[in-house]
Every structure is written in structure tokens, then in C-alpha cells.
Amino acid sequence: MNNRLKKFLSYYKPYLRLFSAVLTCTLIVSVISLSYPLLTRYITKDVLEGNISHALNQIYIIGALMLLLVLIQNACNFFSDYQGHKLGAMMESDMRSELFDHLQKLSFRFYDKQKTGQLMSRITNDLLLLSELYHHGPEDYLRYLVKFIGAFVILMMINVKLTLAVFMFLPPMAFFALILNKRINLAIKRNKARIADINSQVEDSLSGIRVVKSFANEDIEREKFAYENNRFLESRKSTYRNEAYLYNGMETFIQLITITVIVFGGVNIVNASLDLADLITFLLYIGYLIEPLQKLTHMTMQYQEGITGFERFMEILEIEPDIQDSRDAIDLKDVKGNIEFKNVGFKYLDTHDYVLENISLDVKAGDYIALVGPSGAGKTTLCSLIPRFYDVREGEILLDGINIKNISLDTLRRNIGVVQQDVYLFAGTVLDNIRYGKPNASKEEIIEAAIKANAHNFIMGLPDGYETDIGQRGVTLSGGQKQRLSIARVFLKNPPILIFDEATSALDNESERVVQKALDDLAKNRTTFVIAHRLSTVRNAKRVVVLTDHGIDEEGTHEELLAYEGTYAHLYQMQFKIS
């Protein structure tokens, strides 16, 4: 048994008792279904040939028995239908939770190559179809297997030659179905990939709707969507074409089987080797024999869609997080904030060039370090290595003398606060977004953090104060307001290490002044890294580190670097001339 099959079956384990009950009810329903033609045969062949008054009593008894069987069958049907669907939904929920948990563990490197819409498709559409397979798969296969075998045994008991004549059609039917199933499977895989592309296109377009409208590029977005939509349509056409071949081909075989039974059954009646009651019974059981074949198309679609969904589910689940705790990772307590880069080298992929090489930098607890330099020099990358959003390829980074790879990720990241230029706020209230920095914080603590971030006054001016719903990504707020909420979030977190990634570069002068004061207040007595585009904001830094394509080019205070008349002085003069 391969690993994927073991994994597929493992989701039944927590619900084995319920699963067994569902299959038992399915088995009962199938056996009862097989009994009806036999009871009919008994009435038409045995009862009616006896004494009339005695026959009437037997008919009533058999009718009562059939009524009882119907009640039992309906009760079992209801149980297997409701509880079976519930079973599939619970398994789907477990898988969705497992996939979401796994996605939380994957690093930035994974998300750099993924589209959100495609991941959403895997966690929603794929698992929804998979739950149907988990429920209906075993239930349907058991039901149809019992009916098929039961019908075959009973038909052989009635007339061996006629039964074997019917079974001559099965090998070509199986071969035909196998060929079409392969085509359908490929088509379904294309469908899933292309609906994921549509989801990705829609998510991208709607997320950037303000940019779309500002450039009046609605027609471009329609063209992009139409392209993906048409690709999906063509894929669906291919699926339906192969389904039509399969369905109509199976129907043709079924009709040939029925004709065979009628013709050869009639011949046997004429030859007195079969009576009318047996032929009627034979025709009734042919329906049970054919039913699994009639359902084959639906079962095949269900199986292929479910298995394809499971394969796509496992593709993500089998991706090992490239950044995770080492076996002997420790929880660091009383973090001071001393950070040392020792001959650090980093590149995003093995096939890429190094973004950073031989970076050595010693930062003492409480230092305020400004990182400046041309775009693409690796400033953001350098800071992303500290909380292990990416791992170094060479060298090491020490926090209070300990290699960060030996510190648990939870401890490491809880001691680092990041304020970025592109602020992400979640849909919900102001209170919820600030509390994200400390999930168990009281409202008093949240208000205190907002006051420190110079956000309290504007929050109180909102329609519902801290309970104001700010919309998706804080769409109802200005850039400066969103930035101050993100700062309040970090104030509440209260980490000893801070990273400001061009946190004011997108703001107007007034907003920048207010936000910069909040950032300066936040940075007091904390180890702080500031990635700065506007060099006027780093004048008070204890040390300015100039990064270029060649690594650390210069270090010193603002005044020292201006006097040195090197890269920093050139950047400063260019920016001053432009402004």
C-alpha cells in the first residue's frame, strides 16, 4: 500500500464506527432490494399454482413481509444518506483544517511562487468534491457490488446459458469504459487547473480594482478574464464530449443485453426450458445487473474528480516546510536584542545569484540601525532573515549569542515586530486589528497602545470608535491611519526587536510626521532596523549601514558618511536635488 493510499484511508479512522454503521445499512438496503424479485417469483410461480384460498393467505403474508422490508429499507436509506453525508463533511472539514494548518507552516519562498486564487481552489472546490467520494465511493461500490453478485448468482440459478450469454457483453463494455475513463480523468485534471486559474485571475483583478479603475483598464481585465474563462469552457466541452461517448456507449450495450434476454428467453420458453415466471424474474434481475453499469459514468466522474482533488490536496501537503524548528530548538527568554550577522550569504533559489554575500554586522541591544542603499541591494532581504522569513544559505545570524536556527520560530517571531510600507489590515473592527498584536489583550491595553501610536484620536472620530468595521484591508482608512494602526499593533506586541521597512515612504508630509513620531516612540530602548528610502528620516540613527550590490559599502553616522563623500553622500545629494 503506497503512502498516498494510506493517507487517503487514514481520514476514516476517527469515524470508523459511524462508517461501519453506514456500510451496514447500505448492505441491508442492497440485500432487501434483491429479495423483491424473488418474492414476486414465489407468488407468480409457486403460490398461484396452489389452492386459491391458501394462495390468498400467502399473498397477504408476503405483502406484509414486503411492507416490513420497505420500512426497514427506507430507515436504512435515511440513515446512510444523512449520516453518510455527515461523515463526508466531517472528513472534509478535517482535511481542510489540516491543509490550512500546513499552509501556515510554509515559508515566504513557497508563497513567492503561488497564486492565492489557486490555493483557495485547492482548499475549497477540490475538498468539496473529495468529500463526496469519501461518502459515496465505498457506499456505492458496496451497494452495486452486492446487487451485481447477488443478481449474477440468482440468474445462474434460473438459467445458466442465458446468464452466460448476457455476460459475454461485459469484457467489451469494461474495455470501452476503461478507455473513456482515462480521457475523462485527463479532462477533469485540466478542468481543475483552469478553474484555479480563473479563481486566481478574479482574485487578482478584484484585489486591484482601484488600480483597474484608476487606469480605466476594465476592458483589459475583461479580456484577461475572457481568455481564462474560454480555456475553462473548452476544457469542459472536452469533458462533456467524452462523457457523452461513455454514457451513450454504455446505453447501447445495455440495450443489446436487454434484446438478448428477450430473444433467447422467448426461444427457451418455446423450447420449454424456461417458463414465463422465470423470464419475468430474469428481466427484473437484469435491471439489478445493469444498474451498476448504468451508474458507471456517474461513479467514474465522482471517482476521478475525488481522486484528482486528493492528488492536488496531497501536492500541497507533501511540500515540506523549508523553514521549521530544529529538533533541539529552544524557547528564548528575557531577550535583550543583540543581533550579529556573521559572513551571511543568501540567494532565493539555487539557480539565482546571491542577493547578499559575506555580510557581517554586529548590532547591540537598543541600537537604532538605518539600512540605506539603491533599490535591489538587499535591504528588505537582510531584515527578512532575522525572523527567518527566509533562511541564510551561508554564515549565521545570532540573537543574544544563539544561532536563530536553534531558537523556536514561535519565540523568535514573538520577539520581533515588523512595520511595513504595505500595511495589511484584516476585515473587521479597529479593535480586532490592534488586538492581533496580542490576542488576549484587554480593551484598556489596546487603547493604551493606540494612544502611544498617535492613533487614539482619529479612532474616536470614527463612527463607532474602536468597534468601527474598517472593511477589507482597511479600505475605509487613509494611508496614515492604517499605518498608525499597524504601529499600535506592534506597540501592543511589545517586542524587543523592531524592523521598519520603509514604513513612511508612501505617506504625505503631514502623515509622515505623525507616523514618524509614533515610530520614534516605539523604537525607544529597542533594537531597531529601519529600511529608509527618504534619507532625511535616518539622521538620528546611531549607525547608518549602506548596502550595495557588493555588500556593506559604508557604515557610520549620518554626519560621518556625508563627510566621507562616498555612496551615502551621493545618494543624499541626489535625493536633495530631486526634492
N, C-alpha and C positions, 0 to 999 in steps of 0.2 A: 504494500500500500504506500503510494507516494505521499510526500508531505502535504501537498495541497488537498488530497482526498481526506487525509487525517484531519486537516484543519476544517474542511467542509463539514465533516461529520461531528466535529467537536462541539458545534453550536447546538446540537441536540442534547448534549449531556445534562445541562441543568434542567431539562424538561422531559427527561426520559419517561417518567410516569404518565404525564399528560400525552406524550407522543404514543406510548403504548396503548393508552385508552382510545385515542383517535383511530389507530390502526385496527384495534379490536372491533370497534363499531363499524369500520369500513368492511372488515371481513364478514361480520354478521349481515350487513346490508347485501353484500355480494352473494352470500350463500342463500339468503332468503329469496333474492331475485332468481336464482337458479331453480328454486323449488316450484315456482308458479307454473311453468310449462309441464313439469312432471305431474302436478296435481290436476292440471287440465287433461293430460293424457289419461290419468287414472279415471277421471269422470267419463270421458268420451269412449274409452276402450274397455274398462273393467266394470264400472258401476252401471252404465246404461244397458249393458248386456245381461244384467241380472234381473231379479224381481223388482217390479216398478215401485211398490211401496217401500221396500227395503232400500232401493236406489235413492228415493227421495230423502230418506233419513240420512244416508251417507253424503248426499249432495249438501244438505244443510250443515252437517258436521264439518265437511271440507270447507264450505263457505265461511263458517265461524272461524275455522283454523286460519283461513286466508286473511280474514279480517284482523285476527290477532297478529298475524305476521306483518300485516300492513302497519299496524300501530307500533310494533317493535321496530320495524324498518324506518318509519318516519322519525321515531325518537332517536334512533342511532344516527340517522341522516342529519338531524338538527344538531346533535352533539358534535359529530365530526366536522360539520360545516362551520359552526360557531367557534368551537374550541380549536379546530384546526387552523382557522384564520387567525385566531388569537395567538396560537403557538407561533405561526409565521411572523406575526407582527412583533412579538417579544424577541424572537431571534434577530429580526431585522434591527430592532432597537439596540440590542447588544452589539451587533456588528457596526452600526452607525456610531455608537459610543466609542468602540474600540478604534475605529478608523479616525474619528475626530481626536481622540487622545494621542494616536500615533502622529497625526499631523502637527499636534502641538510640540512634539519632540523633535521634529525635523528642523534643520538649521536654515539660515538665510540662503545657503548655497542651493538648497532644494527649491525654495520659492523664487530664486532668481531665474529659474528655468521653467516655471509653471505659470499657467493662466488660471486665475481664480474661478472663472466660469467652468472650466473643465474639471477642476477639483470639486466644485459644487455638484456637477452632474454625477460624479462618482459616488458622492455621499448621499445623494437623494434618489435620482432616477434608477441607477444601477441596483441599489439595495432594495428598492421597492419591488422591482421585478424578481429579485432573488428571493424575497420572502414568499412570493407565490410558488416558486419552485420548491422551497423548503416544506411548504404545506401540501400543495397539490401533487408534487412529484411522487413521494412514497405512497400517498393515499391513492392516487390514480393508477399507479403501476400495480399496486396490490389488488385494487378493485378489478382492473381489466385482466390481470393475470389469473385471478381466481375464476372469473367468468369464462375466460378463454379455455383454461384447462378443464374446468367443470363441463363446459359445453362440449369440448372435444371427447371427453370420457363418455358422456351421455349419448352423443351422436354415434360413437363407435359401438355402444351397446344396442342402438337401434338398427344401424345398417353400416357395416364396415366398408363395403365397396363405395357406397355413396359418400361416406365421410372422407375416404382417401381421394376420391375424385375432387372433392372440394379443396383438399389440402395441396393438390397439385398446383394451385394458383399462388400459394404462399411464397415459394422461393423467388419467382419473378417480381412479386409485389415487394418483397424485402429488398431486393437489389435496386428496384426503381426508387423506393423510399430512401435508401442509403445515398444514392447519387444526388437526389434533390436536397436531402438534408445537409450535405456538405455545402451546396450552393447557398442554401438559406443561412447557414451558420456564418459564412463569409459576408453575406449581405447584412446580417444583424450586427456583426462587428463594425462594418462601415457605418451603419446607422448610428451606433453608439458614439463612434468617434466624431461623426459630423454633427450630431445634436450637441455634443460637448463643445464643438467649435461655434455653434450658434449661441450657446449659453455664454461662451467667452466673449463673442462679439457684442451681444446685448449688454453684458456686464460692463464691458469697456466703454461702449457708447453712452450708456445711461450714467455711468460714474462721471464721465467727462461732458455731460450735457451742457454745462455752462460754457465750456470751451467751444463745443459744437455750435451753439447758438451765437456766441460772440463772433465767430468767423463766418456765420451764415453757411455752414457746411452740412446742413441737413441732407442735401442731395447726395453728398459723398458717403455719409453714414448709411443712407438708404441703399446705395449701390453696394457697399460692403456687406450689408445685411442680406441683400437680394442674392449676392454671389453665394454666401454660405447657405442661405435658405434653398436655393436651387440645387446645390450639391446634395443637400439632405433629401430633397424631393426626388432626385434621380436615384439616389440610393434606395429610397422607399419603393420606387417603381420597380427596381430590380428585385426587391424582396417580395413584393406582391406578385410579380410575374412568376417567380419560382414557386410561390405558394399556390398559385392557380394551377401550374403544371402538376404539382404534387396532389392537390385536392381533387382535381378532375381525373387524374390518372388513377387515384385510389377509388374514386367513384365508379370508374369504368370496370376495374377489377371486381368490385362488389356486385355490380350489375351482372357481370359474367358468371359469378358464383351463384347468384340467385337463379339465373336462367338454367344453369347446370343442374341445380337441385330440382327445379320444377320439371325439366325434361326427363332426367334419369329417374326421378321419383315417380313420375307418371308411368314410365316404362316398367318399373318394379311393381307398381300396383297392378298393371295389366298382366304381368307375369306371376302375380300372387305372392311375390316375395316381400311385399310391403303393403300394409293396409292404410286406409285413409287417416286413421287416428295417428299412426306413426309419422306419416308425411306432414300432417299439421304440426305435430310436435317437432319434427325435424326443421320445418320452416321457422318455427318460433325460436329454436335454439340457434339457427343460423344467424338470427339477429344478435344473439349474445356473442356469437363467434366473430361476427363482422363489426360489432360496436367498437372493440379496441382498435380495429383497423380504420374505422371511420374517424375515431378520435386521434389517430396518429398524427395528423397535421397539427392539431392544437397542442398535443403533448410535445411534439418536436419543437414547435415555436417556443413553448414555455421552457422546455429544457435548454434550448440553445440560448434564449435570452437570459435565463438564470445563470447558466454556466459562463456566458460571456461577461455578465455582471460580476460574477465571482472572480473571474480572471482579472478583471480591471480592479476589483477590490484588493486582490492579493498583490497586484503590481505595486500598489502604494504601500501595503502592509509589509511587503518584503524588502522595502528600502530601509536599510539600517541607518539610523541617525549617525551622521559623521561626527557630531559633537554630543558627547554624553559623559556622565560621571565615570571616572576610573574606579576600579574595584576598591581601592583604598582611599577614595575621596573623603576629605574631612569637612566638617562644618566649622567655618572660621568664626570665632567670637572676638568681640572687642576690636574690630577692625580700625586700624589707625589711618591707613590710606597711603602708605609708602608704596610707590609703584616703580618698578625697574624693567626696562626693555634691554635684553642682552642679546646682541647680534641677531635681531629678529629679521626674518625674511618671509615674505608672503606673496603668493600668486593665487588667483581664483581657481584656475584649472591647471592640470599638469601640462596642457598644450599651450598655455598662455605664458607671457613674460612675467617676470617678477614685478609686482607693484611697489613693494618695499624690499630693500636689501641692506643687510648689515646695520640695522637701526639699533643704536644703543642710547638709552636715555634714562637718567635717574631722577625721579620726582619724589620729593619728600612730602610727608603728610602736611596738608594745609597749603601746599604750593598752588599758585594760580598760573597755569601754563597756557600760553596762546600759541596755536598752531596756524601758521600762515604759509602762503605759497601759491603758485599758479594752479589752475584747475587741473585735476588729474594727477596731482603729485602724490596722493595717497593719504591726505589728512583724515578724511572720514574713515578710510580703511584702517588706519592706525588706531583710531579710537574704538572702532568696532571689534578690534582684537581684545580689548580689555575685558568686556563682559562675555567674551567668547561667542560673539555672533558668528565669527569665523575663527578657525584655529591657525596658529602660526605654522609655516612649513619648515622654518629653521629657527634656531635660537629658542628663547623662552621669555615669558613675562612673569615677574614676581610681584605678589601682593604681600606686603609685610614679610618679605623674605621667603614666601612659599610660592612655588610654581602654581599658576592659576589652574593648570590641568589637574592638580591634586586637590583642588577645592571643589566642593559640590556646587553644581550650577545654580541651585536654589540660593545657597548662601552668597555666592559671588554676585549674582544679579540683584539680590535684595539689598546689597550694599552699594549699588551703583545707580545713580539717577541720570536719565538721558532726557534732554530737552532739544527737540529737533526743529528745523525750519518748517518742515511739512508736518503740522500738528494733526494727530488723529484723535478725534473725539467720537465716542460711541453714541449711537442713538439712545436717547434717554434724557434724564434731567441733569442739571448742573451738579446737584448733589451726588448723583451716581458717578459722574465723570471724575470729580475730585476724589471721591472715596476709592476710586480704582487704585490710588497710590497706597491705600491701607484699608483693605476690605472690611475690617472690624472697627473702623474709626467711628467715634461718636460725632453727632452733628456739631458739637462745640469744637472738636478738634478740626473738623472740616472748615468751619467758619474762621478759626484762627489761622489755618493755612491760607485761606483766601485773602485774609487781611494782610498777611506777610507778602503775598504775591501781588498786592495792589489790585485785587480783583473784587473785593467785597462791595465796594460802592457801586460798580456797574451791575453786579449781580442783583443787588437790592433794587436796582432800577428796572429789572426785567419784570414782565407781567406777574409771574408767580415766584419771584425771588429764586431761592435755591431749588425750588420744585419746578422751575420752568423747563419744559421739554425743548431741547435745542435742535432737534431734527437730526437727520443722517449726517454724520461728520460735522456737526455743529454749524449747519448751513445758515442758521439764523443769526450767527455772531460775526463780528468783524475779525480781521486777522489778529489784531492786537488783543482782543478779548479772548479768542481761542488760545493764543499763546500764553496769556496770563492764567487761564485755567490749567494748562499743561504744567505751568510752573507751580501752581498751587498743589497740583497732584504730586509733584516731586517734593515740595515742602512737607506735605503730609507723610510721604515715604521716609523722609529724613535720613538720606544715605550719607555716608562719609566721603563718597567719591561722586563727582559730577562731570557730565560731558555735555557741553553746549555746542550743538552742531549748527553753526550759522543761524542761531535762533532769532536774530533780529534783522537779517538781511532783506527779508521780504516786506518789512513794515515801513510805514511812512515815518517822518521825523518825530512827530508827537508820540505816536505809538511806540516807536523805538526808545524814546526817552523814558517812558513809563515802564516798559518791559525791561530795559537795561537796568533800571534801578532795582526791579524785583530780582533780576538775575544776580546783581551785585550783593543784594541782601542774602540771597540763597547761598552764594559762594563763600560767605564768611566762615572761616575755620573748617573748610572742607577742601580736599584735594580736587582741583578743578582744571579740566581741559576745555579750552574754548577754541573752536574752529571758527576763524573770523575771515569774513570777506571784506568788511569795512575795517580798515586798519586803524581808524580813529577810535574804535572800541577796545583796542588792546593796549592802549598807552599805559594803563595802570597794572598790566600783567607783571608778575615777578620775573618771568622769563618768557621771551618770545622765541619759538623754535620755527625756523624757516625750512620747509620741506620742498625739495625739487625732485626731478626725475632721478637724480643721483643720490637721494637720501637726505640726511640732515645737512643743510648747506651752511646755516649760521645759527648761533644761539646768543642770547643776551637780552638786555632790557631794550625798551623802545629807543631810548636816547643813545645807548651804545651801538645799536645796529644802524641808526641813522648816521652816526659819526663814522662807522666803518665803511659807509658808502658802497655797500655790496648789493646783493639781491633784494634785501628788505628795503633799503633806501630807494632802489629803483622802483619797486612796486609801490611804495608810499608816494613817491613823486608823481608817478603815472596816475595814480588814483586822485591825487590832489589836483593835477592838471585837468583831469576829466570832470571832477566835481566843480 
